[in-house]
């Protein structure tokens, strides 16, 4: 609609909306259209000098608030995402491009556009705060508190929530809903794509103005203890509960790290290091137990993605030491194997894979400890050659269990430089038998998963370096998110 057409439609439009407000029930299916109409009229009023501007803006604000209340009263929350369909288009949409406009006329989309432009629609900060609270209570709360959460929360809900967080970042209404959702374990059953593209931006907005959020999360992680649990009544149940709480809180920390820009939480580096040192000392009989080590390696993966290389310097001794412990446990499984599960060792390997791919500056100083970073990775010297690379040492030890590398390589992701001209992770998530890893015998796990990975890691890194192709950092984020949302690895 042209700006100049406002004087032609104002009287009829405002009269019709007032008639609707007098008896909204028969018009409930076009409520999103009417909300969009009020938003459009408010934009046109701001672009022209037609009429009494102050009175018109007040009338529009009144109509918008009343229409909003009528929409929430007459429509069920289940219908908020349903697109408007006019009988005119029952046999198909015309070729004028109207399809996109009509499809977006659902309650969530209309509200998202209006919330992003609330200063135009409403004439006072008090009205804006009231509308934000009303939307949160009537749209977000039913979806976030539904029994089917998180499937009850669509991308439309999260787009609306993100618009609300940008417009009213300090509003307690929407922040309360996000806090409850963040603390709900079912959040980790969300689809990875939805988590990455919609949930993470929302979590960033939620935590950006609350710098104590990370401190509060880290305070939930308690150091392992054996006092009063080893021989007490219900010791096993208490240990499992402590494991579950620790795992979920570690995953929440990872989500917050991934949701925030690089180096956001740099002031907490010492706290991260302390928690890693404490929890990596867990044993099979402590509470929490060594079952949380897999999640600790996930946290290490998140930390290497959330901080620049120079900031990570204080963490390298802890990361390197525990990475070596996981790999060497395969060399002396009869002694330390019970503190590392298959999942823990797999997560350690994924951490090593990520470090080799991204090659942070500080890690390059220690890379030789884990892989052969020279031509020896491809062409091993003849004779009694003893490699100093830990990955090769473990692979050689596991080779005694039999089986050929060529047969086992089917579990790996392929070459270092794929057809798209970028370097990939060697451990592709869809290439691993994840459903069986927990139940695998340690010997089978070492033969089918670890040995093919470790024996090829040096070659993979060497080829990746000298092809000079860029690494796919995005793949590291997606791989970590898939592991964070795998609830099969959380103790029941």
C-alpha positions in Angstrom: 0.0 0.0 0.0 1.3 3.4 -0.9 1.7 6.0 1.8 -0.7 8.4 0.1 -3.5 5.8 0.3 -3.7 6.1 4.0 -6.5 8.7 3.9 -8.6 6.4 1.7 -8.4 3.3 4.0 -8.1 4.8 7.5 -11.7 5.3 8.3 -13.0 2.0 6.9 -10.1 0.0 8.4 -10.4 1.5 11.9 -14.2 1.1 11.8 -14.0 -2.6 10.8 -11.4 -3.3 13.5 -13.6 -1.8 16.1 -16.5 -3.9 14.9 -14.3 -7.0 15.1 -13.3 -6.1 18.7 -16.9 -5.8 19.7 -17.4 -9.5 18.7 -14.1 -11.2 17.9 -15.1 -14.9 17.9 -16.5 -15.0 14.3 -13.3 -13.3 13.1 -10.8 -15.5 15.0 -9.3 -17.0 11.9 -8.3 -13.6 10.4 -6.9 -12.2 13.6 -3.3 -12.5 12.3 -4.3 -10.5 9.2 -5.8 -7.8 11.4 -2.7 -7.6 13.6 -0.6 -7.2 10.4 -3.0 -4.5 9.2 -2.6 -2.5 12.3 1.1 -2.8 12.0 0.9 -1.7 8.4 -1.3 1.3 9.3 1.2 2.3 12.0 4.0 2.3 9.5 2.0 4.5 7.1 1.0 6.9 9.8 4.7 7.4 10.6 5.5 8.1 7.0 2.8 10.7 6.4 1.3 13.9 8.0 -2.3 12.7 7.6 -4.7 13.6 10.4 -4.0 14.0 14.1 -0.8 12.0 14.4 -0.9 11.7 18.2 -4.5 10.6 18.3 -4.1 8.1 15.5 -1.0 6.5 17.1 -2.9 6.2 20.4 -5.9 4.6 18.6 -3.6 2.2 16.8 -1.9 1.2 20.0 -5.2 0.6 21.6 -6.4 -1.5 18.7 -3.2 -3.5 18.6 -3.4 -4.4 22.3 -7.1 -5.3 22.1 -6.6 -7.3 19.0 -3.7 -9.1 20.7 -5.8 -10.0 23.7 -8.7 -11.1 21.4 -6.3 -13.3 19.4 -5.0 -15.1 22.6 -8.6 -15.5 23.8 -10.2 -16.9 20.6 -7.3 -18.9 19.3 -5.7 -22.0 20.8 -1.9 -21.9 21.1 -1.9 -25.0 18.9 -3.1 -22.8 16.0 -0.5 -20.0 16.4 1.8 -21.6 13.7 -1.0 -22.3 11.3 -0.8 -20.2 8.1 -3.8 -18.1 7.1 -5.7 -19.6 4.1 -8.3 -17.6 2.2 -11.0 -19.4 0.2 -9.9 -17.3 -2.8 -6.8 -19.4 -3.1 -8.3 -22.8 -2.4 -7.6 -24.0 -6.0 -4.0 -22.7 -5.8 -2.2 -19.4 -5.5 -2.1 -16.9 -8.3 1.1 -16.2 -10.2 1.5 -12.7 -8.7 3.9 -13.8 -6.0 1.2 -13.8 -3.2 2.2 -17.2 -2.0 5.1 -16.0 0.2 2.9 -13.2 1.7 0.0 -15.5 2.5 2.2 -18.2 4.0 3.7 -15.8 6.5 0.3 -14.7 7.8 0.4 -16.9 10.9 0.3 -15.6 14.5 4.0 -16.3 15.2 5.3 -14.6 12.0 3.0 -11.6 12.4 4.0 -11.1 16.0 7.7 -11.5 15.1 7.5 -8.7 12.6 5.4 -6.5 14.9 7.8 -7.1 17.9 10.8 -6.1 15.8 8.9 -2.8 15.1 7.1 -2.2 18.4 8.2 1.4 18.6 6.2 2.1 15.5 3.1 0.3 16.7 2.9 1.3 20.3 3.3 4.8 21.7 4.9 4.3 25.1 7.4 2.0 26.9 4.8 0.8 29.3 2.6 -0.5 26.5 5.7 -2.2 25.0 6.5 -3.9 28.3 2.9 -5.0 28.7 2.8 -6.5 25.1 6.1 -8.4 25.6 4.8 -9.9 28.9 1.4 -10.8 27.3 3.1 -12.5 24.3 5.5 -14.4 26.6 2.6 -15.6 28.9 0.2 -16.5 26.1 2.5 -17.8 23.3 5.9 -18.9 24.7 4.8 -20.3 28.1 2.3 -22.9 26.7 4.9 -24.1 24.2 7.9 -24.2 26.6 5.9 -25.9 29.4 4.1 -28.4 27.2 4.5 -32.1 28.0 5.8 -32.6 24.5 8.7 -30.0 24.9 10.9 -29.5 23.0 8.9 -30.7 20.0 6.2 -28.2 21.0 8.7 -25.3 20.3 9.0 -24.5 16.6 11.5 -22.3 14.8 8.6 -19.7 14.7 8.5 -19.6 18.5 12.3 -19.2 18.6 12.3 -16.5 15.9 9.7 -14.6 17.9 11.6 -15.1 21.1 14.8 -13.8 19.5 12.9 -10.7 18.3 11.6 -10.2 21.8 15.1 -10.6 23.3 16.4 -8.0 21.0 13.6 -5.5 21.6 13.3 -6.0 25.4 16.6 -7.7 26.5 15.9 -7.2 30.3 12.3 -8.4 30.3 11.8 -10.9 33.1 8.9 -12.6 31.2 10.8 -14.2 28.3 14.0 -14.7 30.4 12.0 -16.8 32.8 10.9 -19.1 30.0 14.4 -19.5 28.6 15.8 -20.2 32.1 13.3 -23.0 32.7 13.9 -24.4 29.2 17.7 -24.3 29.7 17.4 -26.2 32.9 15.1 -28.8 31.4 17.0 -32.0 30.4 14.7 -32.5 27.5 16.2 -29.5 25.7 19.0 -31.9 24.7 16.6 -33.9 22.6 16.0 -31.0 20.3 17.0 -31.5 16.6 20.7 -30.4 16.0 19.8 -28.0 13.2 17.1 -26.2 15.4 19.6 -26.1 18.3 22.3 -24.6 16.2 20.3 -22.1 14.1 17.7 -21.0 16.6 18.4 -22.1 20.2 22.0 -20.9 20.4 21.2 -17.3 19.3 18.5 -17.2 22.0 20.8 -18.5 24.6 23.4 -15.9 23.7 20.8 -13.1 24.2 19.7 -14.7 27.4 23.3 -14.9 28.9 24.7 -11.7 27.4 23.5 -9.4 30.1 24.1 -11.9 33.0 27.8 -12.4 33.4 27.2 -14.5 36.5 25.4 -17.2 34.5 28.5 -19.2 33.8 29.7 -18.9 37.5 26.3 -20.3 38.6 26.6 -23.2 36.2 30.1 -24.0 37.2 29.1 -23.9 40.9 26.8 -26.8 40.3 29.8 -29.0 39.4 31.0 -30.6 42.6 34.3 -32.3 43.1 34.3 -36.1 43.3 34.0 -37.6 46.8 33.7 -41.0 48.3 32.8 -39.9 51.8 29.5 -41.5 53.0 28.7 -43.1 49.7 30.8 -46.1 49.1 29.3 -48.2 51.8 26.1 -46.2 52.5 22.6 -47.3 51.8 21.6 -46.4 48.3 25.1 -45.6 47.4 24.7 -46.7 43.8 21.5 -44.7 43.2 23.1 -41.6 44.7 26.2 -42.0 42.5 24.1 -42.4 39.4 22.1 -39.3 40.3 25.3 -37.3 40.8 26.6 -38.6 37.5 23.5 -37.5 35.7 23.4 -34.1 37.2 27.1 -33.5 36.4 26.7 -34.7 32.8 23.7 -32.5 32.2 25.4 -29.5 33.8 28.6 -30.1 31.8 26.5 -30.1 28.6 24.8 -26.9 29.6 28.2 -25.3 30.0 29.1 -26.5 26.5 25.9 -25.1 25.0 26.6 -21.7 26.6 30.1 -21.7 25.3 28.9 -22.6 21.8 26.2 -19.9 21.9 28.6 -17.1 22.8 31.1 -15.2 20.6 34.8 -16.1 20.8 36.4 -15.3 24.1 33.2 -14.2 25.8 33.9 -16.2 29.0 37.7 -15.6 29.1 37.5 -14.3 32.7 36.4 -17.8 33.7 39.4 -19.7 32.3 40.8 -20.4 35.7 37.4 -21.8 36.8 37.2 -24.1 33.8 40.7 -25.4 34.5 39.9 -26.0 38.2 36.7 -27.9 37.3 38.5 -30.0 34.7 41.3 -31.0 37.2 38.8 -31.9 39.9 36.4 -33.9 37.8 39.1 -35.8 35.8 40.2 -37.2 39.1 36.9 -39.1 39.4 37.1 -42.9 39.8 34.6 -45.6 39.3 33.7 -45.5 43.0 33.5 -41.7 43.5 30.5 -39.5 43.3 30.3 -38.2 40.6 32.1 -41.2 39.0 34.4 -41.5 36.1 31.3 -41.8 33.9 31.5 -38.1 33.5 34.8 -38.1 31.7 33.2 -38.4 28.3 31.4 -35.1 29.0 34.6 -33.6 30.2 36.2 -34.3 26.8 33.2 -32.7 25.2 33.8 -29.6 27.4 37.4 -29.6 26.2 36.1 -29.6 22.6 33.8 -26.7 23.4 36.6 -24.8 25.1 38.9 -25.1 22.0 36.0 -23.7 19.9 35.0 -21.0 22.3 38.4 -19.4 22.9 41.1 -18.1 20.6 44.4 -20.0 20.6 46.3 -17.4 22.7 43.6 -17.4 25.4 43.7 -21.2 25.7 47.3 -21.3 27.0 46.5 -21.9 30.7 44.4 -25.0 29.7 46.8 -26.9 27.6 48.6 -28.8 30.4 45.3 -30.1 31.6 44.0 -30.9 28.2 47.2 -32.6 27.0 47.6 -34.6 30.2 44.1 -36.0 30.2 44.2 -36.7 26.4 47.4 -38.7 26.9 45.7 -40.6 29.9 42.8 -41.6 27.7 45.0 -43.0 24.9 47.5 -44.7 27.2 44.6 -46.4 29.0 44.4 -48.7 26.0 48.0 -49.8 26.6 47.4 -50.7 30.2 43.7 -51.6 30.2 44.2 -54.1 33.0 45.2 -51.2 35.3 43.4 -48.0 34.3 40.8 -49.2 31.8 38.0 -49.2 34.4 38.2 -45.4 34.7 37.7 -44.9 31.0 34.6 -46.2 29.2 34.4 -46.7 25.5 32.5 -43.5 25.2 35.1 -41.6 27.2 37.9 -42.8 24.9 35.9 -42.1 21.8 35.3 -38.5 23.0 39.0 -38.2 23.7 39.7 -39.3 20.1 37.2 -36.8 18.8 39.0 -34.1 20.8 42.3 -35.1 19.3 40.7 -35.2 15.8 39.4 -31.7 16.3 42.7 -30.4 17.5 44.6 -31.9 14.6 42.0 -30.4 12.1 41.9 -26.9 13.5 45.6 -26.9 14.7 45.5 -24.1 17.3 48.7 -22.3 17.6 49.5 -23.5 21.1 48.6 -27.1 20.2 51.2 -27.1 17.4 53.9 -27.1 20.0 52.6 -30.3 21.5 51.3 -32.0 18.3 54.4 -34.2 18.0 53.4 -36.0 21.2 50.3 -37.4 19.6 51.0 -37.8 15.9 54.0 -38.0 13.5 53.9 -34.6 11.9 56.7 -35.3 9.4 57.0 -37.4 6.2 57.5 -40.3 8.6 53.7 -40.4 8.9 53.5 -41.5 5.3 56.8 -43.3 4.7 58.0 -45.0 7.8 61.7 -45.6 8.0 62.8 -49.2 7.5 64.3 -51.2 10.2 63.7 -51.0 13.9 61.8 -47.7 13.8 60.2 -46.7 17.1 57.8 -43.8 16.8 57.4 -41.3 19.6 53.9 -40.4 18.5 51.3 -41.7 21.0 48.6 -42.3 18.4 51.0 -44.6 16.4 52.2 -46.4 19.6 48.6 -47.2 20.6 47.7 -48.2 17.0 50.7 -50.6 16.9 49.8 -52.1 20.2 46.2 -52.7 19.1 47.4 -54.2 15.8 48.4 -57.3 17.8 44.6 -58.0 18.1 44.5 -58.8 14.3 42.4 -57.5 11.5 43.5 -55.4 8.5 43.5 -51.6 8.4 42.0 -51.6 5.0 38.9 -53.5 6.2 38.5 -51.3 9.3 38.8 -48.0 7.4 35.1 -48.3 6.5 34.4 -46.7 9.9 36.3 -43.6 9.0 35.2 -40.5 7.2 37.5 -40.5 4.2 40.5 -38.5 3.1 41.7 -35.3 4.6 40.7 -33.2 1.6 37.3 -34.0 0.1 35.8 -33.1 -3.2 34.7 -29.7 -1.9 38.3 -28.7 -1.4 38.1 -28.5 2.4 39.6 -30.6 5.2 37.2 -32.7 7.2 37.2 -34.5 10.5 38.5 -38.1 10.2 35.9 -39.4 12.7 32.7 -38.7 10.9 29.7 -39.2 13.2 27.7 -41.0 10.6 30.6 -43.4 9.9 30.8 -44.7 13.5 28.7 -47.6 14.9 27.5 -45.3 17.7 24.6 -47.6 18.7 26.9 -50.4 19.6 29.9 -48.6 21.0 28.7 -48.6 24.6 28.1 -52.3 24.5 31.3 -53.2 22.7 33.9 -55.3 24.3 37.1 -53.2 24.8 39.1 -55.4 22.5 36.5 -55.1 19.7 36.2 -51.3 20.3 40.0 -50.9 20.0 40.1 -53.1 16.8 37.1 -51.6 14.9 37.2 -48.0 16.0 40.4 -46.8 17.7 43.1 -48.6 15.6 41.9 -47.5 12.2 41.5 -43.9 13.4 44.8 -43.7 15.3 46.8 -45.4 12.5 45.6 -43.0 9.9 45.5 -39.8 11.9 49.2 -38.9 11.1 48.7 -39.4 7.4 45.4 -37.5 7.6 47.1 -34.5 9.3 50.1 -34.6 6.9 48.0 -34.6 3.8 45.7 -32.0 5.2 48.6 -29.7 6.0 50.3 -29.9 2.6 47.1 -29.7 0.5 46.8 -26.2 2.1 43.0 -26.6 2.1 41.1 -24.8 4.9 39.5 -26.9 7.6 35.7 -27.0 8.1 35.3 -25.5 11.5 31.5 -25.7 11.2 31.8 -29.5 11.1 33.3 -29.4 14.6 30.4 -27.4 16.0 27.9 -29.8 14.4 29.7 -32.9 15.6 29.8 -31.6 19.1 26.2 -30.6 19.1 25.2 -34.1 17.9 27.2 -35.6 20.8 25.6 -33.2 23.3 22.1 -34.2 22.1 22.8 -37.9 22.3 21.0 -38.8 25.5 22.0 -42.4 25.2 25.3 -41.5 26.7 23.7 -39.9 29.8 23.4 -42.3 32.7 19.8 -43.3 33.4 
